[in-house]
Amino acid sequence: MVQEGAKSLPQVARDLDLTESSLRTWVERARADKGEGKPGALTTAEREELAALRKKVRNLEMERDFLKKAAAFFAKESS
């Protein structure tokens, strides 16, 4: 309704019993998904990929830290 210009964002928010900020976020995301968003705005697919990559980085960092500790332990044991 907002994107079609039939109603204003505050009016739609009231009609649907939503906060304006939530509805504004949804509208901005929908525009980004259609390629009409602000420069640099992430699409839903890009946001999902970013979250997955951040999770992978956390896991890799945990693995690296574990391997560092294991290497230090075995170096200490062999001395």
N, C-alpha and C positions, 0 to 999 in steps of 0.2 A: 504494500500500500504506500509506503514511504517512497520507494524507488519509482513507482509509477506516477508520483506526484499528486495522487488523489487526496492524500491527507498529510498533514505535517507530522513530524516525528513526535512532538509532545502529545498531539491528539491521538495518534496510534498507540502510544505508550499508555495513555489513560484508558483507551478503549480495551486494550488487552491486559490491563492491570499489571504493567511492567514498569520498571524504572527506566527513565530516559537514557541513562548511561548504558544499561544492558542492551536496549534496542539500538542505540547508536553504534555500539560495538558490533552487533550483528549486521547492521546495514553496511558498515565499513568493511567487514569481512566479506560480505556478499559482493560488494563492489570490487574488492581486490580479486576475488575468485573469477569475476567476469573480465578482469583486466582493466577496470576503470578506477582502481584505487589510487591512493596517494603514491608518489614515487617512493620505492623502497618498501611498500607494504607487502607483507608476506601472504601468499595464498594459503588455503587450508592444507593443501598437500605439502607446501614448503614448511609450514608450521609443524606438521606431523613428522616430516623428515628431520627437522631441526631437533625435535624432542627425542627422536630415536638416536640421532647422532650424539646428543649430549649424554644419553643413557649409556651408549657404547663407550664413550670417552671415560665416564665414571668407572665402568667395569674394567677397562684397560688400565686405568690408573691404579685400581685396587690390585689387579694382577701384578702390575709392575712393582708396587710397594711390597707385596708378598714375596716376590722373587728376590727383591733386594734384601729383605730380612732373612730369607732362606740362604742366600749366598753368604751373607755375613755370618750366619750361624755355622754353616759348614766350613767356612774359612777359619773361624775361631776353633772349631773342633779339630781340624787337621793340624793346628799349630802345636 
